[in-house]
């Protein structure tokens, strides 16, 4: 007789992968929204009624008039037509719609699995935490948009970076949880390989944060030479740290932000290549080696794409490709780190079944469900 536990595990895993795919789509659409300057086109936060777009010309004109009242329109887009406004509106509306869709696709199956008794305590707590982060992300998104509606022509780079990294953390949590429910993850890798895989995941997240600062400051449109920046491989300290207090340069000085982004890219590439070589040398074969090599290749492609984007002064096509490739790198880093992470022994037993905590993966528990 087929094992119902394996069916439940497979169903939960596929559901989480589907939610992760939607989060990925939302991040990519969000990047396009940023690059097309569409993020401030909707000037109100209406979590429920906002799902319905304007349905006639009068409603479109009313939305356009709201946009015309903010500084971005007056300073940058005063000649914009209603047709051009509709284009940027649809980008932002699609971005918000995907966010709502993620909430529905996450919550309804979660409630179904809980009702069926298919999720044990460990996994249940983790999934509720992810749902809470998703709700927080909606508020952070509006907090970001609100920063560009008064006294600014764009959103705060601090809030933009926070919004993007929180989305990536949610993506990491979902994809990690789904991957750890797979049967193929291995525990037989050297400690150094495991530690380096985790370090690369953290470094990639840091790099995405720096990339958001670059985007928020439009720092990619200046210093468009490589490998030199501002006339040297390492600019003068006086140029890197001219602002006071010094910490502000890391977030507000376009030269420092772009320089940090470059330096971390070099570091990630070097660590990824050394990690792949070490995995080939010590593990030799298997998913850990495949993941390490795939990650090194993805990081190399992303570095080349970043250089091309910079030298071409950030054309839309290359900028979108660079942002999409960043998510490919993050995906590879998550799957690789999760696949080599240490596992607890399976300890499913009749007593755990009675409590709804049959342990499948670490503290991510799949309960036996209802017959």
C-alpha angles and dihedrals in degrees: 000000000000114000108249089203091063090049091052092047091050093048093050091046093051091047091053092048089052091051090047089053090054092049089051090051090049092052091049093048088046089055091051090047090055095046093048091049090239101129097095096046092099107055100185134064109226107160094186110022092037090075088079112076124209109294103192140025093264091056091046090051091050091053090047091052090054089053091047089060095063126084095246092064095045095046103036112011107034091131094050116132126220089252092055090048090054089057095056091039092058092052093054093040091052090049092053093043091056089051091055091045090053090055092052095043090049100042103043097052089042090057090045093052090046092050089050090051090238098133124068128210100271096052092038092059092048093050093049088051090052091049090051091051089051092054089048089051091060091054092045089051092056091043087057095047092047090059089066099047099075129041093348137079093211139026122275112272088221092058093041091055091046091051093050097045092048089053089050092049090053089049091050092050094050097043093043091051092048093047092050089057090060117102095223102070113115133215096194102094129112117265092243092057090050093047094048092049089054091046091053091052091053092045092051090052090050090050091052088052090052090046089056090053089051090051094045092052094038085233091154090071093065133057091029097176131101141240086001121062121195089355099310142059087244113027121221118280089237089063096041096049107028095121124083134257089037095229091066090070090067090060107024110027106091092206094050093045093051092043091052090049091053095046094049089049090056091048093049092049092050094047092046093052093046089046092052092049091049092049091050091049099045107025095028098187144013137063094315091059093044091050094048093049093045090051092050091050092048092049090049092051091047092051091051091047091049091053091048091049092051096047091048090051096247107298112194096248094052093041091054090047091050092052092046091049090052088061090048089055091047091049092051091048093050096047092045096048092045093049093055097037115119115267130212115229115266108260106177111154140158090262092052090047089056091056094043094245109112100163114231102158129009105297094337100109128195113199120215094249130210123310 
